[in-house]
Amino acid sequence: PLFRSGRIKEIGQKRWKVDTFSRLDSILMLSSVNLPGGVLRRRSAEDELMMREYFAEGDLISAEVQSLFGDGSLSLHTRSLKYGKLTRGCMVAVPPALVKRRKTHFHN
């Protein structure tokens, strides 16, 4: 799976716009995130009102690429516990040529 990190840029109707440092902004739908407590259910209007509680503008997140839209923008999801808001540490931008190809790039 391909994953991206990015910063929440804007909150819209049932979606977050994420700056993933690519040509176009990426989209993270409300239906593509884990709700607090890992509850699996349909998203309600109440969830839509609470979107800033999950991710707010400026939050740094890690997400998996779900699909690629025709215009080149990405559809993201954070349905796994290893994805979501990054709360500790710092983000380091590295040119792609310096990244060794590996099955996973997560570090603890």
Phi and psi in radians as a Rosetta constraint file:
Dihedral C 1 N 2 CA 2 C 2 CIRCULARHARMONIC -1.635 0.35
Dihedral N 2 CA 2 C 2 N 3 CIRCULARHARMONIC 2.302 0.35
Dihedral C 2 N 3 CA 3 C 3 CIRCULARHARMONIC -2.174 0.35
Dihedral N 3 CA 3 C 3 N 4 CIRCULARHARMONIC 2.746 0.35
Dihedral C 3 N 4 CA 4 C 4 CIRCULARHARMONIC -2.347 0.35
Dihedral N 4 CA 4 C 4 N 5 CIRCULARHARMONIC 2.643 0.35
Dihedral C 4 N 5 CA 5 C 5 CIRCULARHARMONIC -1.958 0.35
Dihedral N 5 CA 5 C 5 N 6 CIRCULARHARMONIC 2.708 0.35
Dihedral C 5 N 6 CA 6 C 6 CIRCULARHARMONIC -2.943 0.35
Dihedral N 6 CA 6 C 6 N 7 CIRCULARHARMONIC 3.106 0.35
Dihedral C 6 N 7 CA 7 C 7 CIRCULARHARMONIC -2.041 0.35
Dihedral N 7 CA 7 C 7 N 8 CIRCULARHARMONIC 2.335 0.35
Dihedral C 7 N 8 CA 8 C 8 CIRCULARHARMONIC -1.123 0.35
Dihedral N 8 CA 8 C 8 N 9 CIRCULARHARMONIC 2.169 0.35
Dihedral C 8 N 9 CA 9 C 9 CIRCULARHARMONIC -1.795 0.35
Dihedral N 9 CA 9 C 9 N 10 CIRCULARHARMONIC -0.660 0.35
Dihedral C 9 N 10 CA 10 C 10 CIRCULARHARMONIC -2.742 0.35
Dihedral N 10 CA 10 C 10 N 11 CIRCULARHARMONIC 2.580 0.35
Dihedral C 10 N 11 CA 11 C 11 CIRCULARHARMONIC -1.947 0.35
Dihedral N 11 CA 11 C 11 N 12 CIRCULARHARMONIC 2.191 0.35
Dihedral C 11 N 12 CA 12 C 12 CIRCULARHARMONIC -2.113 0.35
Dihedral N 12 CA 12 C 12 N 13 CIRCULARHARMONIC -2.841 0.35
Dihedral C 12 N 13 CA 13 C 13 CIRCULARHARMONIC -1.285 0.35
Dihedral N 13 CA 13 C 13 N 14 CIRCULARHARMONIC 1.891 0.35
Dihedral C 13 N 14 CA 14 C 14 CIRCULARHARMONIC 1.047 0.35
Dihedral N 14 CA 14 C 14 N 15 CIRCULARHARMONIC 0.404 0.35
Dihedral C 14 N 15 CA 15 C 15 CIRCULARHARMONIC -2.711 0.35
Dihedral N 15 CA 15 C 15 N 16 CIRCULARHARMONIC 2.698 0.35
Dihedral C 15 N 16 CA 16 C 16 CIRCULARHARMONIC -1.962 0.35
Dihedral N 16 CA 16 C 16 N 17 CIRCULARHARMONIC 2.462 0.35
Dihedral C 16 N 17 CA 17 C 17 CIRCULARHARMONIC -1.685 0.35
Dihedral N 17 CA 17 C 17 N 18 CIRCULARHARMONIC 2.228 0.35
Dihedral C 17 N 18 CA 18 C 18 CIRCULARHARMONIC -2.093 0.35
Dihedral N 18 CA 18 C 18 N 19 CIRCULARHARMONIC 2.262 0.35
Dihedral C 18 N 19 CA 19 C 19 CIRCULARHARMONIC -1.474 0.35
Dihedral N 19 CA 19 C 19 N 20 CIRCULARHARMONIC 1.845 0.35
Dihedral C 19 N 20 CA 20 C 20 CIRCULARHARMONIC -1.785 0.35
Dihedral N 20 CA 20 C 20 N 21 CIRCULARHARMONIC 0.370 0.35
Dihedral C 20 N 21 CA 21 C 21 CIRCULARHARMONIC 1.060 0.35
Dihedral N 21 CA 21 C 21 N 22 CIRCULARHARMONIC 0.562 0.35
Dihedral C 21 N 22 CA 22 C 22 CIRCULARHARMONIC -2.063 0.35
Dihedral N 22 CA 22 C 22 N 23 CIRCULARHARMONIC -3.131 0.35
Dihedral C 22 N 23 CA 23 C 23 CIRCULARHARMONIC -1.019 0.35
Dihedral N 23 CA 23 C 23 N 24 CIRCULARHARMONIC -0.737 0.35
Dihedral C 23 N 24 CA 24 C 24 CIRCULARHARMONIC -2.064 0.35
Dihedral N 24 CA 24 C 24 N 25 CIRCULARHARMONIC 2.709 0.35
Dihedral C 24 N 25 CA 25 C 25 CIRCULARHARMONIC -1.197 0.35
Dihedral N 25 CA 25 C 25 N 26 CIRCULARHARMONIC 2.672 0.35
Dihedral C 25 N 26 CA 26 C 26 CIRCULARHARMONIC -1.766 0.35
Dihedral N 26 CA 26 C 26 N 27 CIRCULARHARMONIC 2.808 0.35
Dihedral C 26 N 27 CA 27 C 27 CIRCULARHARMONIC -2.052 0.35
Dihedral N 27 CA 27 C 27 N 28 CIRCULARHARMONIC 2.309 0.35
Dihedral C 27 N 28 CA 28 C 28 CIRCULARHARMONIC -2.099 0.35
Dihedral N 28 CA 28 C 28 N 29 CIRCULARHARMONIC 1.938 0.35
Dihedral C 28 N 29 CA 29 C 29 CIRCULARHARMONIC -1.395 0.35
Dihedral N 29 CA 29 C 29 N 30 CIRCULARHARMONIC 2.615 0.35
Dihedral C 29 N 30 CA 30 C 30 CIRCULARHARMONIC -1.006 0.35
Dihedral N 30 CA 30 C 30 N 31 CIRCULARHARMONIC -0.631 0.35
Dihedral C 30 N 31 CA 31 C 31 CIRCULARHARMONIC -1.253 0.35
Dihedral N 31 CA 31 C 31 N 32 CIRCULARHARMONIC -0.149 0.35
Dihedral C 31 N 32 CA 32 C 32 CIRCULARHARMONIC -1.811 0.35
Dihedral N 32 CA 32 C 32 N 33 CIRCULARHARMONIC 0.283 0.35
Dihedral C 32 N 33 CA 33 C 33 CIRCULARHARMONIC -2.100 0.35
Dihedral N 33 CA 33 C 33 N 34 CIRCULARHARMONIC 2.688 0.35
Dihedral C 33 N 34 CA 34 C 34 CIRCULARHARMONIC -1.362 0.35
Dihedral N 34 CA 34 C 34 N 35 CIRCULARHARMONIC 2.289 0.35
Dihedral C 34 N 35 CA 35 C 35 CIRCULARHARMONIC -1.363 0.35
Dihedral N 35 CA 35 C 35 N 36 CIRCULARHARMONIC 2.709 0.35
Dihedral C 35 N 36 CA 36 C 36 CIRCULARHARMONIC -0.947 0.35
Dihedral N 36 CA 36 C 36 N 37 CIRCULARHARMONIC 2.395 0.35
Dihedral C 36 N 37 CA 37 C 37 CIRCULARHARMONIC 1.495 0.35
Dihedral N 37 CA 37 C 37 N 38 CIRCULARHARMONIC -0.001 0.35
Dihedral C 37 N 38 CA 38 C 38 CIRCULARHARMONIC 1.214 0.35
Dihedral N 38 CA 38 C 38 N 39 CIRCULARHARMONIC 0.388 0.35
Dihedral C 38 N 39 CA 39 C 39 CIRCULARHARMONIC -1.212 0.35
Dihedral N 39 CA 39 C 39 N 40 CIRCULARHARMONIC 2.273 0.35
Dihedral C 39 N 40 CA 40 C 40 CIRCULARHARMONIC -1.802 0.35
Dihedral N 40 CA 40 C 40 N 41 CIRCULARHARMONIC 1.906 0.35
Dihedral C 40 N 41 CA 41 C 41 CIRCULARHARMONIC -2.803 0.35
Dihedral N 41 CA 41 C 41 N 42 CIRCULARHARMONIC 2.973 0.35
Dihedral C 41 N 42 CA 42 C 42 CIRCULARHARMONIC -1.158 0.35
Dihedral N 42 CA 42 C 42 N 43 CIRCULARHARMONIC 2.536 0.35
Dihedral C 42 N 43 CA 43 C 43 CIRCULARHARMONIC -1.386 0.35
Dihedral N 43 CA 43 C 43 N 44 CIRCULARHARMONIC 2.393 0.35
Dihedral C 43 N 44 CA 44 C 44 CIRCULARHARMONIC -1.907 0.35
Dihedral N 44 CA 44 C 44 N 45 CIRCULARHARMONIC 3.058 0.35
Dihedral C 44 N 45 CA 45 C 45 CIRCULARHARMONIC -1.093 0.35
Dihedral N 45 CA 45 C 45 N 46 CIRCULARHARMONIC -0.558 0.35
Dihedral C 45 N 46 CA 46 C 46 CIRCULARHARMONIC -1.120 0.35
Dihedral N 46 CA 46 C 46 N 47 CIRCULARHARMONIC -0.694 0.35
Dihedral C 46 N 47 CA 47 C 47 CIRCULARHARMONIC -1.092 0.35
Dihedral N 47 CA 47 C 47 N 48 CIRCULARHARMONIC -0.679 0.35
Dihedral C 47 N 48 CA 48 C 48 CIRCULARHARMONIC -1.117 0.35
Dihedral N 48 CA 48 C 48 N 49 CIRCULARHARMONIC -0.655 0.35
Dihedral C 48 N 49 CA 49 C 49 CIRCULARHARMONIC -1.232 0.35
Dihedral N 49 CA 49 C 49 N 50 CIRCULARHARMONIC -0.435 0.35
Dihedral C 49 N 50 CA 50 C 50 CIRCULARHARMONIC -1.648 0.35
Dihedral N 50 CA 50 C 50 N 51 CIRCULARHARMONIC 0.182 0.35
Dihedral C 50 N 51 CA 51 C 51 CIRCULARHARMONIC -0.989 0.35
Dihedral N 51 CA 51 C 51 N 52 CIRCULARHARMONIC -0.631 0.35
Dihedral C 51 N 52 CA 52 C 52 CIRCULARHARMONIC -1.196 0.35
Dihedral N 52 CA 52 C 52 N 53 CIRCULARHARMONIC -0.335 0.35
Dihedral C 52 N 53 CA 53 C 53 CIRCULARHARMONIC -1.255 0.35
Dihedral N 53 CA 53 C 53 N 54 CIRCULARHARMONIC -0.556 0.35
Dihedral C 53 N 54 CA 54 C 54 CIRCULARHARMONIC -1.387 0.35
Dihedral N 54 CA 54 C 54 N 55 CIRCULARHARMONIC -1.035 0.35
Dihedral C 54 N 55 CA 55 C 55 CIRCULARHARMONIC -2.407 0.35
Dihedral N 55 CA 55 C 55 N 56 CIRCULARHARMONIC 2.297 0.35
Dihedral C 55 N 56 CA 56 C 56 CIRCULARHARMONIC -1.966 0.35
Dihedral N 56 CA 56 C 56 N 57 CIRCULARHARMONIC 2.886 0.35
Dihedral C 56 N 57 CA 57 C 57 CIRCULARHARMONIC -0.989 0.35
Dihedral N 57 CA 57 C 57 N 58 CIRCULARHARMONIC 2.340 0.35
Dihedral C 57 N 58 CA 58 C 58 CIRCULARHARMONIC 1.637 0.35
Dihedral N 58 CA 58 C 58 N 59 CIRCULARHARMONIC -0.235 0.35
Dihedral C 58 N 59 CA 59 C 59 CIRCULARHARMONIC -1.157 0.35
Dihedral N 59 CA 59 C 59 N 60 CIRCULARHARMONIC 2.467 0.35
Dihedral C 59 N 60 CA 60 C 60 CIRCULARHARMONIC -1.663 0.35
Dihedral N 60 CA 60 C 60 N 61 CIRCULARHARMONIC 2.246 0.35
Dihedral C 60 N 61 CA 61 C 61 CIRCULARHARMONIC -2.241 0.35
Dihedral N 61 CA 61 C 61 N 62 CIRCULARHARMONIC 2.810 0.35
Dihedral C 61 N 62 CA 62 C 62 CIRCULARHARMONIC -2.082 0.35
Dihedral N 62 CA 62 C 62 N 63 CIRCULARHARMONIC 2.323 0.35
Dihedral C 62 N 63 CA 63 C 63 CIRCULARHARMONIC -2.558 0.35
Dihedral N 63 CA 63 C 63 N 64 CIRCULARHARMONIC 2.755 0.35
Dihedral C 63 N 64 CA 64 C 64 CIRCULARHARMONIC -1.642 0.35
Dihedral N 64 CA 64 C 64 N 65 CIRCULARHARMONIC 2.474 0.35
Dihedral C 64 N 65 CA 65 C 65 CIRCULARHARMONIC -1.314 0.35
Dihedral N 65 CA 65 C 65 N 66 CIRCULARHARMONIC 2.090 0.35
Dihedral C 65 N 66 CA 66 C 66 CIRCULARHARMONIC -1.523 0.35
Dihedral N 66 CA 66 C 66 N 67 CIRCULARHARMONIC -0.780 0.35
Dihedral C 66 N 67 CA 67 C 67 CIRCULARHARMONIC -2.808 0.35
Dihedral N 67 CA 67 C 67 N 68 CIRCULARHARMONIC 2.992 0.35
Dihedral C 67 N 68 CA 68 C 68 CIRCULARHARMONIC -2.036 0.35
Dihedral N 68 CA 68 C 68 N 69 CIRCULARHARMONIC 2.186 0.35
Dihedral C 68 N 69 CA 69 C 69 CIRCULARHARMONIC -1.344 0.35
Dihedral N 69 CA 69 C 69 N 70 CIRCULARHARMONIC 2.840 0.35
Dihedral C 69 N 70 CA 70 C 70 CIRCULARHARMONIC -1.042 0.35
Dihedral N 70 CA 70 C 70 N 71 CIRCULARHARMONIC -0.537 0.35
Dihedral C 70 N 71 CA 71 C 71 CIRCULARHARMONIC -1.446 0.35
Dihedral N 71 CA 71 C 71 N 72 CIRCULARHARMONIC -0.065 0.35
Dihedral C 71 N 72 CA 72 C 72 CIRCULARHARMONIC 1.770 0.35
Dihedral N 72 CA 72 C 72 N 73 CIRCULARHARMONIC -0.095 0.35
Dihedral C 72 N 73 CA 73 C 73 CIRCULARHARMONIC -1.377 0.35
Dihedral N 73 CA 73 C 73 N 74 CIRCULARHARMONIC 2.821 0.35
Dihedral C 73 N 74 CA 74 C 74 CIRCULARHARMONIC -1.851 0.35
Dihedral N 74 CA 74 C 74 N 75 CIRCULARHARMONIC 2.529 0.35
Dihedral C 74 N 75 CA 75 C 75 CIRCULARHARMONIC -1.800 0.35
Dihedral N 75 CA 75 C 75 N 76 CIRCULARHARMONIC 2.182 0.35
Dihedral C 75 N 76 CA 76 C 76 CIRCULARHARMONIC -1.927 0.35
Dihedral N 76 CA 76 C 76 N 77 CIRCULARHARMONIC 2.809 0.35
Dihedral C 76 N 77 CA 77 C 77 CIRCULARHARMONIC -2.575 0.35
Dihedral N 77 CA 77 C 77 N 78 CIRCULARHARMONIC 2.688 0.35
Dihedral C 77 N 78 CA 78 C 78 CIRCULARHARMONIC -2.217 0.35
Dihedral N 78 CA 78 C 78 N 79 CIRCULARHARMONIC 0.781 0.35
Dihedral C 78 N 79 CA 79 C 79 CIRCULARHARMONIC -1.404 0.35
Dihedral N 79 CA 79 C 79 N 80 CIRCULARHARMONIC -0.064 0.35
Dihedral C 79 N 80 CA 80 C 80 CIRCULARHARMONIC -1.833 0.35
Dihedral N 80 CA 80 C 80 N 81 CIRCULARHARMONIC 2.654 0.35
Dihedral C 80 N 81 CA 81 C 81 CIRCULARHARMONIC -1.189 0.35
Dihedral N 81 CA 81 C 81 N 82 CIRCULARHARMONIC -0.310 0.35
Dihedral C 81 N 82 CA 82 C 82 CIRCULARHARMONIC -1.411 0.35
Dihedral N 82 CA 82 C 82 N 83 CIRCULARHARMONIC -0.137 0.35
Dihedral C 82 N 83 CA 83 C 83 CIRCULARHARMONIC -1.909 0.35
Dihedral N 83 CA 83 C 83 N 84 CIRCULARHARMONIC 2.754 0.35
Dihedral C 83 N 84 CA 84 C 84 CIRCULARHARMONIC 2.496 0.35
Dihedral N 84 CA 84 C 84 N 85 CIRCULARHARMONIC -2.731 0.35
Dihedral C 84 N 85 CA 85 C 85 CIRCULARHARMONIC -1.261 0.35
Dihedral N 85 CA 85 C 85 N 86 CIRCULARHARMONIC 2.356 0.35
Dihedral C 85 N 86 CA 86 C 86 CIRCULARHARMONIC -1.641 0.35
Dihedral N 86 CA 86 C 86 N 87 CIRCULARHARMONIC 2.034 0.35
Dihedral C 86 N 87 CA 87 C 87 CIRCULARHARMONIC -1.860 0.35
Dihedral N 87 CA 87 C 87 N 88 CIRCULARHARMONIC -0.435 0.35
Dihedral C 87 N 88 CA 88 C 88 CIRCULARHARMONIC -2.109 0.35
Dihedral N 88 CA 88 C 88 N 89 CIRCULARHARMONIC 2.694 0.35
Dihedral C 88 N 89 CA 89 C 89 CIRCULARHARMONIC 1.660 0.35
Dihedral N 89 CA 89 C 89 N 90 CIRCULARHARMONIC -2.835 0.35
Dihedral C 89 N 90 CA 90 C 90 CIRCULARHARMONIC -2.468 0.35
Dihedral N 90 CA 90 C 90 N 91 CIRCULARHARMONIC 2.776 0.35
Dihedral C 90 N 91 CA 91 C 91 CIRCULARHARMONIC -1.710 0.35
Dihedral N 91 CA 91 C 91 N 92 CIRCULARHARMONIC 2.350 0.35
Dihedral C 91 N 92 CA 92 C 92 CIRCULARHARMONIC -2.072 0.35
Dihedral N 92 CA 92 C 92 N 93 CIRCULARHARMONIC 2.155 0.35
Dihedral C 92 N 93 CA 93 C 93 CIRCULARHARMONIC -1.581 0.35
Dihedral N 93 CA 93 C 93 N 94 CIRCULARHARMONIC 2.204 0.35
Dihedral C 93 N 94 CA 94 C 94 CIRCULARHARMONIC -2.221 0.35
Dihedral N 94 CA 94 C 94 N 95 CIRCULARHARMONIC 2.365 0.35
Dihedral C 94 N 95 CA 95 C 95 CIRCULARHARMONIC -1.039 0.35
Dihedral N 95 CA 95 C 95 N 96 CIRCULARHARMONIC 2.406 0.35
Dihedral C 95 N 96 CA 96 C 96 CIRCULARHARMONIC -0.946 0.35
Dihedral N 96 CA 96 C 96 N 97 CIRCULARHARMONIC -0.536 0.35
Dihedral C 96 N 97 CA 97 C 97 CIRCULARHARMONIC -1.128 0.35
Dihedral N 97 CA 97 C 97 N 98 CIRCULARHARMONIC -0.364 0.35
Dihedral C 97 N 98 CA 98 C 98 CIRCULARHARMONIC -1.604 0.35
Dihedral N 98 CA 98 C 98 N 99 CIRCULARHARMONIC -0.061 0.35
Dihedral C 98 N 99 CA 99 C 99 CIRCULARHARMONIC -1.650 0.35
Dihedral N 99 CA 99 C 99 N 100 CIRCULARHARMONIC 2.106 0.35
Dihedral C 99 N 100 CA 100 C 100 CIRCULARHARMONIC -1.241 0.35
Dihedral N 100 CA 100 C 100 N 101 CIRCULARHARMONIC 2.458 0.35
Dihedral C 100 N 101 CA 101 C 101 CIRCULARHARMONIC -1.284 0.35
Dihedral N 101 CA 101 C 101 N 102 CIRCULARHARMONIC 2.179 0.35
Dihedral C 101 N 102 CA 102 C 102 CIRCULARHARMONIC -2.482 0.35
Dihedral N 102 CA 102 C 102 N 103 CIRCULARHARMONIC 2.884 0.35
Dihedral C 102 N 103 CA 103 C 103 CIRCULARHARMONIC -1.173 0.35
Dihedral N 103 CA 103 C 103 N 104 CIRCULARHARMONIC -0.663 0.35
Dihedral C 103 N 104 CA 104 C 104 CIRCULARHARMONIC -2.418 0.35
Dihedral N 104 CA 104 C 104 N 105 CIRCULARHARMONIC 2.612 0.35
Dihedral C 104 N 105 CA 105 C 105 CIRCULARHARMONIC -2.080 0.35
Dihedral N 105 CA 105 C 105 N 106 CIRCULARHARMONIC 0.366 0.35
Dihedral C 105 N 106 CA 106 C 106 CIRCULARHARMONIC -1.468 0.35
Dihedral N 106 CA 106 C 106 N 107 CIRCULARHARMONIC 2.430 0.35
Dihedral C 106 N 107 CA 107 C 107 CIRCULARHARMONIC -2.257 0.35
Dihedral N 107 CA 107 C 107 N 108 CIRCULARHARMONIC 2.501 0.35
